[in-house]
């Protein structure tokens, strides 16, 4: 969680806004509405994050818009942290015990970066003994919050291993794409037979 690394609550709330929709630009007033913070605190944090290269700004007419700067050396690392700190990733980690015995859980890179996806792309893959009603509830809540459909797949360890050894096209495609691991070791996921 960001709160483990960052002591400024205003900065945490501000970063959470950007990580929920990493490709969007926000005007200062919109950020104030979303964070429910004082405008001076928001401006101070925006200036700090811009100075350090995390955010960039763009002038449009008489307004200034801020966005995550893709040229920041740790941009993708921050997205991974953000995926585990807000939204569906945070809810899965928070409710891990209720969800059963999960060996692997990951969000697709396209989902984390809010990029367009194909019909067969999986946003969330869970491997293990999963309590289906619990994960379905988390997914429905996130769909309602974001207004987008989330494609997820749940498999037992045996099914995952079987399909992987058979070079199942679905599994090959799921493992070929970028991902953010929520639970489990990525090397083990890729090398498991």
Protein Blocks (a to p, Z undefined) as FASTA:
>chain_A
ZZlmpmblklmmmmmmmmmmmmbccdfklmmmmnopafklmmmmmmmmmmnomaccddeh
jbccddddfklmklmmmmmmmmmmgcjllmmmmmmmmnopafbdcddfklmnopacdfkl
cfbdcedjddfklmmmmmmmmmmmnopacddddddfklmmmmmmnopaklmmmmmpgcdd
fbdcfklmmmpZZ
